[in-house]
Amino acid sequence: MTKNKIFELIDEIGKINGVSEIIINGLDNVFVEKNGELIKLEARLSKVDLDGFCQDLASFNKKAFNSDYPILDGNLADGSRVNLIHEDYTKETHAVTIRRYSKSIKTFDNNPTLFGLNPHWIDFLKVLIKSKMNVVVSGGTGVGKTTFLNLLLQEIPTKERVITIEDTRELQFNLPNVVRLEARLPFAQNKGLTMRDLLKNTLRMRPDRIILGECRGGEVFDLLQAMNTGHEGSMTSVHANSPAECLLRLENLYFLSGYDLPIKALRYQISSAVDFIIQLKRDKDGKRLVSQITEISNMEGDRILSQDIGLNKSGELKFTGLVPSCFEKLQKAGLPKDFFIGT
């Protein structure tokens, strides 16, 4: 990828610890997010450099970026996620948003206090993955859903075949038997494949687990079907501010698939597909935390039953006293019989 002043600026910012976002609103309007705080930089860019950066990025990602294709989601060479909006829709210059991921965060073992967790809860999360529970990571913008999903993926046994589906490649993990699929919108005369197209085809690829980077549309229909038909241990993330809101979001996304299902039948599908919701948030200081671990158990009438296994209090995840209904299955995967005693 050609180097220009913007790439040089990104490289320099990359040397600073704690920077998670780089935002270009205009030629002299550049911000970074560092440890949860937005800071304006004393930087002045040229339109030539900005245009060149966007076209280099489009070429690197094998996508178009122009008046006809004014939105581009892609990656930098280091894996950072980039979103571009064409100047036709900003009335000034192209808008650039770059999400950077910490390369030091690789496993729970290397980061034992990450997300406000302690070794006890890390052991619990490891057993969730080992026992092939279907997990949804829920949270708002910038709370670390992708980072947390990456940490969970590291705990998948190496003997399993994993297929990931994303619209922009963000998941970073090391497993030997993996196929990584990336959705492409139609460009010029070439037909693209959507998340739904890829998910449907994934079922013919003998996956042990299906990992959907983030549910944003009707693909949730196909994911629920997969979770309910033998693809245990599948995972995704959802943009929501609480487990209850996450369930509502799954319902709303389901209807985007075009299927009209009675609400009770839909909720039954969700309750039988999803085992746990792990909710993330930021505290008042900007620190990312696991705020809730919620088990989805069953149905009562037309209502999905859930119970909080862990709740964050004063920055620390605490056991609520409610033992998961799937405790026997978790035991078979290695959770000690006395795990919740005295927690």
PyMOL commands that set and color helices and strands:
alter all, ss='L'
color gray80, all
select helices_A, chain A and resi 5-14+47-60+87-89+114-116+119-130+145-153+195-202+219-227+243-255+263-273+327-332
alter helices_A, ss='H'
color red, helices_A
select strands_A, chain A and resi 19-26+29-34+37-40+71-75+81-85+95-99+135-139+162-166+178-182+209-212+235-239+276-282+288-300+303-313+316-319
alter strands_A, ss='S'
color yellow, strands_A
deselect
rebuild
show_as cartoon
